[in-house]
Amino acid sequence: MEGKIFYFLLFFFGLTWGSFLNVLIFRYQPNKKFNIFKIISGRSRCPYCKRKLLVKDLIPVLSFLILKGKCRWCGKKISFIYPIVEILSGILAVIIFLKTSPSLFLFLLWFLIFSDLLVLSFIDLKHQFVPNQLLDLFFLLSLITVIFFQIPSHYIWKIFPQFDLRILNHLVGGLIFGLPMWLFCQKTKEKFLGLGDAKTMAISCFLFAWPVSILVFNLSFLIGGFLSLILIFFFGKTIKSKIPFLPFLSLAIFLTFLFENQIVDLYLTLF
């Protein structure tokens, strides 16, 4: 019973944190520098009528349900992104705790990493733009994780040549996939992928190190290709449509974090 209460409180903490992430997502303006202090300053308002929201209108998920997804004052529809981000943040809090327990420091690092990726993904969906300031935070959190923790990996990666100095494996992981993507973006003038995508790939591959970065890279394009086909065939997108890549990459990072061993085992059973 105590365990259930703890996880409920942890989930609620994630929901509340998700409300903060929504502030970053919806108040961000692509033409301005990402300044977190300016973004979070001031009371929350309806984006349509600009009326200040009441405290009872800011309860994660519950307020959205009570108000039936509409503003109390003007009746305009509230974006479904609000409860989606809050629920995802709550789920992340529980899953990451189960994965990293009993290390509270490791939990906080990974939770902040995936919170950052959650904000980046939804900003990319809304604006097709990736703020460098959030990428800098992603790199800083990844660097701290690399310095203080060694991420365990599947035994299959031992068949690849690795360096004796652990940090070199992380640097190689970032360069071997990040640099070609960056050159590709430069050559194509970001027609297919943006520089923000290339930077995120480099940082995520740095985080997981060589050769686990192979899995991150391949998964991101497999997921991106599969979901892009669904968008094309069922949601009216075309081959020429711009489809944000960062949400696919973030999902690949999350799946690698959670299920690296299971994914590799599944792959090995196919051959």
C-alpha positions, 0 to 999 in steps of 0.5 A: 500500500505504501508503495502504491501511494509513493508511486501515485505521489511520484506520478503527481509530481511528474504531472505538476512538472509537466505543467511547468514544461507546458509553460516553456513549450507554449510561451517559447517564441522562435524569433527570440532567445530562449530565456527561461526566466523571462518565459516563466515570469508572469501569471498564466493567461488564456492565449485567446482572451488574455484573462488570468487563469485561476488557481483551480484552472491550473490543476494538471489534467483535472482542470482540463477535464473539468473545463471540458478542454475550453477556457473558462472565460471565452470558451475557446478550445484549449490545446490537447498538448497541455494534458498530453505533456503532463501525462507523459511527464508523470509517466516518465517520472515513474518509469525513470525512477523504476529504471534508476532506483535506488540512485536519486541523483541518477533519477534526477539526471535522466528525468531532466534529460527526458524533460528537456527532450520532451520540451524540444520535441513539442517545440519542434512539432509546433515551430519546426525549430530547435532552440540551442539553449535547450540543446546546451542543457541536454549536452550539460546533463549528458556530460554530467551523466557520462562523468559520474555514471557508466551506462551498462550495455549489451554484451554484443557490443564487445565485438566492436573495437573500443577504446581503453579510455571510456570518455573516448567511446562517448566522443567517438559515438557523438562524432561518428553519427553527429558529424555526417548528419551535420555535413548532410544538413549543410550540403542539403541546406537543411532541406531534409533535416535541420542542424538542430536534429544533427546536434541532438543526434550528436549529443544523444550518441555521445551520451550512449557512447560507441558502439551503443550509439549505433542503436540510437541512430538506427532506431531513430530512422526506423521509427521516423520512417515508419511513423512518416509512412503512417502520416503520409498514408493516413493523415494527408502528409506527402513526401514533400511535407516537413515532418519534425525529426526530433520527436522520433529521435527522442523516442529512440533515445527513450527506447534505448535507455529502457530496452537496449538489451531486449532490442538487441536480443530480439535482433539477434533472434532474427539472424 
